[in-house]
Structures are given as C-alpha cells and as structure tokens.
Amino acid sequence: MLAGAAKTDITPKVTVWLDGMIREHRSKGVHDPLFARALALSPGDDLAEAIVVVSLDLVELRTEDSRLIRDRAAAVTGVPACRIIVAATHTHSGPATIGYFNPRETAYVDQLIGKIAGLIQNATSYLCPAAVGAASGEERTISHYRRLLGIDGRVVMNWEPFPPERIVGPLGEVDSEVGVLRVVSAEDSGKDLCLLFNHAGHPNVLSGDNCLLSADYPGYAAKLLEEQFGGLAMFVNGALGTADIDGLKDRNWRGVEQAGSALAEAVKEIASQVSHRPDARLRANSRRYFMPARRITDEEYAWAERILAQTGGAVQPMADGVGDDFKALFYRKVREEARREIEIEQICFAVDDCAFISFPGELYTEIGKEIKSRSPFEQTYIIGLANGGVGYIPTEKAIGEGGYSEDMRLVDAPAERIAVEQSCALLRDVHNQQ
C-alpha cells in the first residue's frame, strides 16, 4: 500500500457570512483556523486505482462545486473523479459555502475549488510505502438524539427551551461508534501519516450567536491528535441527521474544548488498538441513482403564502433552527422548482475488512445504522456531507411524526428505502471484488 497526506489552511482572509444558522451579520474574526486535509491511498503506482478522501472544515459544499474540485484534481493527478471523496465536517461556524441561511460567499468558493484540487495533487505526490489498519470504539458524551417527543405528541428539538416535565423522551438513539483508520509509514519506524476518524455528530456547539470562524469540536479534536501523533488527523462525519450536541448547555468555547477533547481521547484509545498491515488490500467502487423529490402540498403552499404575506419575505436571525418566516420561503422555493428527482452519487472504498461509504447529505442516524448492520464488512462507516449535499434524508416514520428536519427535507418518503438498498448494493459490489 502507498499513502500520502497533505493539509492546507482555508481560513478566509476577509470577513464573511457564516453558514449553518441564520446570522444577523458577517464574521467578526477568527477563533481558530479552518483546514482542508487530504489522504491518498493507492495499491501501487497506477493512480487510476487510488482513492482520495478530503476533509474540509466547512458546513457543506454544493454538488456542482464538489464536482469541479474532483474534475480538476482528476485532470492533474490521474485519480478518477469517481474515486475522490470531498467531505465537509459540518462546522456551523465556517464561511457560507452553500448560501442556505445567509448569502453565499462566491469569491471564497471560487478560490477554494483550485486550492483543494491543488491539495489533492500534493497528497498524491507524496505517496510512500505505508501500513494501514482500522479499529472501532465508542464515544457516548458528545452526541445526543435531538428529536424529542412531547407529552402533547409534538416533536421537539433538543435545543428548544421546552419544560423537561413535558418531554416523554428521545424518539431514537444516536450512533456512538467511532471508527479509526490509521496510516503509518512502512519505512520510517512506523511514523504516523494520518488518522482518519469517523463519528456522527453536529458540530454546532457554537450557536448562531457566534460570529467567529471556528472548526468547532472536530477541529479541536484534530488539533490535539496532530500534536500527539505527529501526522495528519482527519475528521469525517457520519449519519448525523438525528444526532446533535446538548442544545441547552455548554454552548461556548469551553463546550467546544470539552467535546473535542472527549472525541480526541476516544480516537487515541482506538488508534492504540490498530494492527497495521503493509499489504492491506484496497478496493473501491461508486454508483449513481435517483431519489424522488419532495412535493409541497397545496395545503403547505397555502400556509407558506399566508406567512409570506405577513413577513414580506423577511427572515429574522435565530441562534438555532428556523422560524416560520424561513420555512415559508423554503416551501415556496421547493414548490416553484418542482423537481421530480434528485441525483445521488456514492463512493465506497475498503481497506481489508473496513469499508467507508460516502453520502451527499445528512442521513438520519437510523438509516446509517441500518446500512452498517447490513454491510458485508466487519467495520463500516458512513461519510456524510460528501461530494455535495441533498439535505436531510429522514426515515419514513419520522416524516409521519413531523419536526424540524422533516419540514426542511428535499426528498420524499421512499428516500429511506432507496438509500439503504443502494448503499448495501454498493457495499456488496466492493466486497465481492476479486
């Protein structure tokens, strides 16, 4: 096995709008830098058989921007675009690369595209003999199931200041698994090249009241791990659609450090259990398919038009979630676009009996756990928010119950079944490769 890793600073040099929440104004400074990190793995010198994973300290990238990065990188490296995964960590304190809640920072994204393509080229140019292995563990303190059932039957999000005595309990469970792929030099006394670590969570410890750029807790975890291990430490998020931090406490820099330290400590312990192999086997494949797009009903559209008549289309800033003013605009946009289907691209790669499979959005945790349980691999990890974003993919049950993410979805109810079936088929394709 050959491996290469590279890192570059992607912190904006000027004030920018932040993504993830509805903010009142642009950033006011930088608390901690944002980075892009890339890992390249190849079974030999032919880069047409390589796989590249990129982790960006951003909330998300548009599908078209991810494709531009991958196409440019493919042209200069020889690694096919269908073997390049560009994933966002989902920090809610990064520049507005989507323009979902606040104006999109187009100039920043335009510069980012070339910068990340160059980063991928650097990672592939540093390929050297490596030993690779994986191990799994748990971290139970960071992520909480964010959909709560009220005694009145209403779905309440865990950031809403709702009386505790009126909460029945969470409507599901989070995925506490942490996966670690450890890559070390086969020539330099086992020197660490990269720790690729995976965990499902929402990096929004800092609410919309924060206007300082930050990589949130995954960035802090990566910083601690790089200081200790010496190589690159890359966080890739999982099926995070129903996972969140505790929305009612420690929403500050101390909370960022607490969560980041807890994640780093879990990764450190798991990394110590990894058994490396210089002859680890690398396999990969990809597939594209379609999901049915959501249709806004006549009733939903009529409600939205009544709200918009009152607000005039204005949206008020919010520390967490969205108000009816934003939801009404969203309903109108989805109705007017009238999309019939949404394209999905997934990439899967496996190192021996450990598989990583990408998804371009926020799968509900239940869906991610179902995919993992049905995988033919001993270890399977979802890489969410990879190669674009199609928003939340809820379960059919959750759509029936309602709630914040169900209201803000772009897909229809069959998306759950399609995501599971297509993901498992792709995992089998890779597992069956000779």
C-alpha positions as CSV (number, residue, x, y, z in Angstrom):
1,M,0.0,0.0,0.0
2,L,1.1,3.5,-0.8
3,A,-0.2,6.6,1.1
4,G,0.2,10.3,1.0
5,A,-1.3,13.1,3.1
6,A,-1.4,16.9,2.9
7,K,-3.0,19.8,4.7
8,T,-3.7,23.5,3.9
9,D,-5.3,26.4,5.6
10,I,-8.6,27.5,4.2
11,T,-9.5,30.3,6.6
12,P,-11.0,33.3,4.8
13,K,-8.7,36.4,4.8
14,V,-11.7,38.8,5.0
15,T,-15.0,38.9,6.9
16,V,-17.6,36.5,5.5
17,W,-21.1,35.4,6.1
18,L,-21.2,32.2,8.2
19,D,-23.3,29.1,7.3
20,G,-25.3,26.8,9.5
21,M,-27.6,29.2,11.3
22,I,-29.4,32.4,10.3
23,R,-27.0,35.2,11.3
24,E,-27.5,38.9,11.7
25,H,-24.1,40.0,10.2
26,R,-20.8,38.8,8.9
27,S,-17.9,37.2,10.8
28,K,-16.1,39.3,13.3
29,G,-12.8,37.5,13.4
30,V,-11.1,34.1,13.7
31,H,-11.2,32.0,16.8
32,D,-9.3,29.0,15.3
33,P,-8.2,28.3,11.8
34,L,-10.1,26.2,9.2
35,F,-8.2,23.5,7.4
36,A,-8.6,21.1,4.5
37,R,-6.9,17.7,4.8
38,A,-6.4,15.1,2.2
39,L,-5.5,11.4,2.4
40,A,-4.5,9.4,-0.7
41,L,-4.3,5.6,-0.8
42,S,-3.1,3.5,-3.7
43,P,-2.3,-0.2,-4.2
44,G,0.6,0.8,-6.4
45,D,1.9,3.4,-8.8
46,D,-1.1,3.5,-11.0
47,L,-3.2,6.4,-9.6
48,A,-6.2,5.2,-11.6
49,E,-6.6,2.7,-8.8
50,A,-6.1,5.2,-6.0
51,I,-8.7,6.6,-3.6
52,V,-8.6,10.1,-2.1
53,V,-10.5,11.4,0.9
54,V,-10.7,15.2,1.6
55,S,-12.0,16.6,4.9
56,L,-13.0,20.3,4.9
57,D,-13.7,22.5,7.9
58,L,-16.9,23.7,6.3
59,V,-20.7,23.2,6.8
60,E,-21.1,21.7,3.3
61,L,-20.3,22.2,-0.4
62,R,-22.7,22.4,-3.3
63,T,-22.7,19.3,-5.5
64,E,-21.5,21.3,-8.5
65,D,-18.6,22.8,-6.6
66,S,-17.5,19.4,-5.4
67,R,-17.6,18.1,-8.9
68,L,-15.4,21.0,-10.1
69,I,-12.8,20.1,-7.4
70,R,-12.9,16.4,-8.3
71,D,-12.7,17.0,-12.0
72,R,-9.8,19.4,-11.7
73,A,-7.9,17.1,-9.4
74,A,-8.6,14.2,-11.7
75,A,-7.1,16.1,-14.6
76,V,-3.8,16.8,-12.8
77,T,-3.4,13.6,-10.8
78,G,-4.9,10.8,-12.8
79,V,-7.1,9.7,-9.9
80,P,-10.6,9.3,-11.4
81,A,-13.2,11.7,-10.1
82,C,-15.4,8.8,-9.1
83,R,-12.6,7.8,-6.6
84,I,-12.3,11.2,-4.9
85,I,-14.4,12.0,-1.8
86,V,-14.7,15.6,-0.8
87,A,-16.5,15.8,2.6
88,A,-17.4,18.6,4.9
89,T,-17.1,18.3,8.7
90,H,-20.3,20.3,9.0
91,T,-19.0,23.0,11.3
92,H,-21.7,25.7,11.7
93,S,-19.0,28.4,12.2
94,G,-17.5,28.3,8.7
95,P,-18.0,30.5,5.7
96,A,-21.3,30.4,3.8
97,T,-20.3,28.0,1.0
98,I,-23.9,26.9,0.5
99,G,-25.8,30.1,0.9
100,Y,-28.7,28.3,2.6
101,F,-29.3,30.6,5.5
102,N,-27.1,33.5,4.6
103,P,-25.6,34.9,1.3
104,R,-23.2,32.6,-0.3
105,E,-19.5,33.6,-0.4
106,T,-19.0,33.0,-4.1
107,A,-15.5,34.5,-4.3
108,Y,-14.3,32.3,-1.4
109,V,-15.7,29.2,-3.0
110,D,-14.2,30.0,-6.4
111,Q,-10.7,30.3,-4.7
112,L,-11.4,27.2,-2.7
113,I,-12.0,25.0,-5.7
114,G,-8.5,25.5,-7.1
115,K,-6.9,25.3,-3.7
116,I,-8.5,21.9,-2.9
117,A,-7.6,20.5,-6.3
118,G,-4.0,21.5,-5.6
119,L,-4.2,19.9,-2.1
120,I,-5.2,16.6,-3.7
121,Q,-2.3,16.9,-6.1
122,N,0.0,17.4,-3.2
123,A,-1.3,14.4,-1.3
124,T,-0.8,12.1,-4.3
125,S,2.7,13.5,-5.0
126,Y,3.8,12.4,-1.5
127,L,2.9,8.7,-1.9
128,C,5.2,6.4,0.0
129,P,5.0,2.8,1.3
130,A,2.6,2.6,4.2
131,A,0.9,0.1,6.6
132,V,-2.8,0.6,7.2
133,G,-5.3,-0.8,9.8
134,A,-8.6,0.0,11.4
135,A,-10.3,-0.3,14.7
136,S,-13.6,0.7,16.3
137,G,-14.7,2.1,19.7
138,E,-17.3,4.4,21.2
139,E,-17.8,8.0,22.4
140,R,-21.1,8.5,24.3
141,T,-20.9,12.0,25.7
142,I,-20.9,14.3,22.6
143,S,-23.9,13.3,20.5
144,H,-27.5,13.2,21.7
145,Y,-30.6,12.2,19.9
146,R,-32.2,15.5,19.0
147,R,-35.8,14.6,18.2
148,L,-37.8,14.5,21.5
149,L,-41.4,13.6,22.0
150,G,-43.6,16.0,24.0
151,I,-46.5,14.8,26.1
152,D,-48.8,16.6,23.6
153,G,-47.4,14.4,20.8
154,R,-45.4,17.2,19.3
155,V,-41.8,16.6,18.1
156,V,-39.5,19.0,20.0
157,M,-35.8,19.6,19.1
158,N,-33.3,19.3,21.9
159,W,-32.2,22.9,21.5
160,E,-35.8,24.2,22.2
161,P,-36.3,25.5,25.8
162,F,-39.2,23.1,26.5
163,P,-40.2,22.3,30.0
164,P,-38.4,19.0,30.9
165,E,-41.5,17.6,32.7
166,R,-43.4,17.9,29.4
167,I,-40.9,15.7,27.5
168,V,-41.6,12.0,27.2
169,G,-38.1,11.2,25.9
170,P,-36.0,10.9,22.7
171,L,-37.6,9.3,19.7
172,G,-34.5,7.2,18.9
173,E,-30.8,6.6,19.7
174,V,-27.6,8.0,18.4
175,D,-24.8,6.0,16.9
176,S,-21.9,6.3,19.4
177,E,-19.4,4.3,17.3
178,V,-16.1,5.9,16.5
179,G,-14.1,4.4,13.6
180,V,-10.4,5.0,13.1
181,L,-8.3,4.2,10.0
182,R,-4.6,4.6,11.0
183,V,-2.0,5.0,8.3
184,V,1.7,4.8,9.2
185,S,4.9,4.8,7.3
186,A,6.3,1.4,6.4
187,E,9.8,2.8,6.1
188,D,10.1,5.4,8.9
189,S,9.8,3.4,12.1
190,G,6.0,3.4,11.9
191,K,5.7,7.2,11.9
192,D,2.1,8.3,11.7
193,L,1.0,9.7,8.4
194,C,-2.8,10.0,9.0
195,L,-5.6,9.2,11.4
196,L,-8.9,9.2,9.6
197,F,-11.6,9.2,12.3
198,N,-15.4,9.0,11.9
199,H,-18.2,9.8,14.3
200,A,-21.8,11.0,13.8
201,G,-22.4,14.4,15.3
202,H,-23.4,18.0,14.8
203,P,-20.5,20.5,15.1
204,N,-22.7,23.4,16.3
205,V,-21.6,23.7,19.9
206,L,-21.4,27.4,18.9
207,S,-24.9,28.7,18.2
208,G,-25.9,31.4,15.7
209,D,-24.9,34.0,18.2
210,N,-21.3,33.2,17.5
211,C,-19.6,35.3,14.7
212,L,-16.1,34.0,15.0
213,L,-14.8,31.5,12.5
214,S,-14.1,28.1,14.0
215,A,-13.8,24.4,13.1
216,D,-15.8,23.7,16.3
217,Y,-15.2,20.5,18.2
218,P,-13.9,18.3,15.4
219,G,-11.2,20.9,14.6
220,Y,-10.2,20.9,18.3
221,A,-10.0,17.1,18.3
222,A,-7.9,17.1,15.2
223,K,-5.6,19.7,16.7
224,L,-5.0,17.6,19.8
225,L,-4.4,14.4,17.8
226,E,-2.0,16.0,15.4
227,E,0.0,17.4,18.3
228,Q,0.2,14.0,19.9
229,F,0.6,11.7,16.9
230,G,2.6,14.0,14.6
231,G,0.7,13.1,11.4
232,L,-2.5,14.3,9.9
233,A,-5.8,13.9,11.8
234,M,-8.9,14.0,9.6
235,F,-12.5,14.0,10.9
236,V,-15.2,12.7,8.6
237,N,-18.8,13.0,9.8
238,G,-21.3,10.1,9.8
239,A,-25.0,9.7,9.5
240,L,-25.7,12.8,11.6
241,G,-29.3,13.7,10.7
242,T,-30.7,13.0,14.1
243,A,-27.5,13.5,16.2
244,D,-26.7,16.7,17.9
245,I,-24.8,18.2,20.8
246,D,-26.7,19.0,24.0
247,G,-28.6,22.1,22.8
248,L,-29.2,23.6,26.2
249,K,-25.8,23.7,27.9
250,D,-22.1,24.4,27.3
251,R,-22.8,26.3,24.0
252,N,-19.5,28.1,24.3
253,W,-15.7,27.7,23.8
254,R,-15.4,25.6,26.9
255,G,-18.0,23.3,25.4
256,V,-16.1,23.1,22.1
257,E,-12.9,22.1,24.1
258,Q,-14.8,19.5,26.2
259,A,-16.4,17.8,23.2
260,G,-13.2,18.0,21.1
261,S,-11.1,16.6,24.0
262,A,-13.6,13.7,24.5
263,L,-13.5,12.8,20.8
264,A,-9.7,13.0,20.7
265,E,-9.4,10.8,23.7
266,A,-11.7,8.2,22.2
267,V,-9.7,8.3,18.9
268,K,-6.4,8.0,20.8
269,E,-7.6,4.9,22.6
270,I,-8.9,3.3,19.5
271,A,-5.8,4.1,17.5
272,S,-3.7,2.3,20.0
273,Q,-5.6,-0.9,19.2
274,V,-5.0,-0.7,15.4
275,S,-3.0,-3.5,13.8
276,H,-1.2,-2.2,10.7
277,R,-0.6,-4.2,7.5
278,P,1.8,-3.1,4.7
279,D,-0.1,-5.4,2.4
280,A,-3.6,-4.2,3.2
281,R,-6.0,-4.6,0.3
282,L,-7.7,-1.6,-1.2
283,R,-10.9,-1.9,-3.2
284,A,-13.4,0.8,-4.4
285,N,-16.4,1.4,-6.5
286,S,-19.2,4.0,-7.0
287,R,-22.7,4.4,-8.2
288,R,-25.3,7.0,-9.2
289,Y,-29.0,6.8,-8.8
290,F,-32.1,9.0,-8.2
291,M,-34.4,9.7,-5.2
292,P,-37.9,11.1,-5.6
293,A,-38.0,14.8,-4.8
294,R,-40.4,16.2,-2.3
295,R,-43.7,17.7,-3.5
296,I,-45.0,20.7,-1.4
297,T,-48.8,20.0,-1.0
298,D,-51.4,22.6,-1.8
299,E,-52.1,22.9,1.9
300,E,-48.4,23.5,2.7
301,Y,-48.1,26.1,-0.1
302,A,-51.2,28.0,1.0
303,W,-49.8,28.1,4.5
304,A,-46.5,29.4,3.2
305,E,-48.2,32.1,1.1
306,R,-50.1,33.3,4.2
307,I,-46.9,33.6,6.2
308,L,-45.1,35.4,3.4
309,A,-47.9,37.9,3.1
310,Q,-47.3,38.8,6.7
311,T,-43.4,38.8,6.6
312,G,-42.9,40.2,3.1
313,G,-40.2,37.6,2.7
314,A,-38.0,39.0,5.6
315,V,-36.2,36.4,7.8
316,Q,-35.2,37.1,11.4
317,P,-31.9,35.8,12.7
318,M,-32.1,32.8,15.1
319,A,-29.5,31.1,17.3
320,D,-30.8,27.6,16.4
321,G,-33.3,26.2,13.9
322,V,-35.6,28.3,11.7
323,G,-38.8,30.2,12.2
324,D,-42.0,30.1,10.1
325,D,-40.6,33.0,8.1
326,F,-37.7,30.9,6.7
327,K,-39.8,27.8,6.4
328,A,-42.4,29.6,4.3
329,L,-39.7,30.8,1.9
330,F,-38.3,27.2,1.7
331,Y,-41.8,25.8,0.9
332,R,-42.2,28.3,-1.9
333,K,-38.8,27.6,-3.4
334,V,-39.3,23.8,-3.4
335,R,-42.8,24.2,-4.9
336,E,-41.6,26.5,-7.7
337,E,-38.6,24.4,-8.6
338,A,-40.9,21.4,-8.9
339,R,-38.1,18.9,-9.1
340,R,-39.1,15.4,-9.8
341,E,-36.0,13.6,-8.7
342,I,-32.6,14.2,-7.0
343,E,-29.4,12.6,-8.2
344,I,-27.3,10.8,-5.6
345,E,-23.7,9.7,-6.0
346,Q,-21.9,7.4,-3.6
347,I,-18.3,6.2,-3.4
348,C,-17.2,3.2,-1.3
349,F,-13.7,2.1,-0.5
350,A,-12.5,-0.7,1.7
351,V,-9.2,-1.4,3.4
352,D,-9.2,-5.1,4.1
353,D,-12.5,-5.7,6.1
354,C,-13.1,-2.0,6.9
355,A,-15.3,0.0,4.5
356,F,-16.1,3.7,4.2
357,I,-19.2,4.7,2.1
358,S,-20.0,8.3,1.2
359,F,-23.4,10.0,1.1
360,P,-24.1,13.6,-0.2
361,G,-26.2,14.8,2.7
362,E,-27.4,14.1,6.2
363,L,-28.7,10.6,6.6
364,Y,-30.8,10.0,9.6
365,T,-28.8,8.1,12.2
366,E,-31.3,5.2,12.0
367,I,-30.6,4.8,8.3
368,G,-26.9,4.9,8.8
369,K,-27.1,2.2,11.5
370,E,-29.3,0.0,9.2
371,I,-26.7,0.3,6.4
372,K,-23.9,-0.6,8.8
373,S,-25.8,-3.6,10.2
374,R,-26.4,-5.0,6.8
375,S,-22.9,-4.4,5.4
376,P,-20.9,-7.5,4.5
377,F,-17.8,-5.8,6.0
378,E,-16.7,-6.3,9.6
379,Q,-16.5,-2.5,10.0
380,T,-18.5,0.0,8.0
381,Y,-18.6,3.8,8.4
382,I,-20.7,6.4,6.7
383,I,-19.0,9.6,5.4
384,G,-21.8,12.1,5.3
385,L,-21.9,15.5,3.5
386,A,-19.6,14.1,0.9
387,N,-19.4,15.3,-2.7
388,G,-22.3,17.7,-2.3
389,G,-25.4,17.9,-0.3
390,V,-29.1,17.0,-0.8
391,G,-30.2,17.9,2.8
392,Y,-31.8,15.6,5.3
393,I,-32.8,12.1,4.5
394,P,-35.4,11.2,7.2
395,T,-36.9,7.9,7.9
396,E,-40.5,7.3,6.6
397,K,-41.6,7.0,10.3
398,A,-40.0,10.4,11.2
399,I,-41.8,12.1,8.2
400,G,-45.0,10.8,9.6
401,E,-44.2,12.3,13.1
402,G,-43.0,15.6,11.8
403,G,-40.4,18.0,13.1
404,Y,-37.7,20.5,12.1
405,S,-35.7,18.3,9.7
406,E,-38.8,16.7,8.3
407,D,-40.1,20.1,7.4
408,M,-36.8,21.1,5.8
409,R,-36.3,18.0,3.7
410,L,-35.9,17.9,-0.1
411,V,-36.7,14.2,-0.6
412,D,-39.8,12.1,-0.5
413,A,-40.5,9.2,1.9
414,P,-39.1,6.4,-0.3
415,A,-35.6,8.0,0.1
416,E,-35.0,5.9,3.2
417,R,-35.6,2.6,1.5
418,I,-33.6,3.7,-1.6
419,A,-30.6,4.9,0.5
420,V,-30.4,1.6,2.3
421,E,-30.9,-0.6,-0.7
422,Q,-28.4,1.3,-2.9
423,S,-25.8,1.7,-0.1
424,C,-25.9,-2.0,0.7
425,A,-25.7,-2.9,-3.0
426,L,-22.6,-0.7,-3.4
427,L,-21.0,-2.3,-0.3
428,R,-21.6,-5.8,-1.8
429,D,-20.1,-4.7,-5.1
430,V,-16.9,-3.6,-3.3
431,H,-16.9,-6.7,-1.0
432,N,-17.2,-9.1,-4.0
433,Q,-14.3,-7.6,-5.9
434,Q,-11.6,-10.2,-6.6
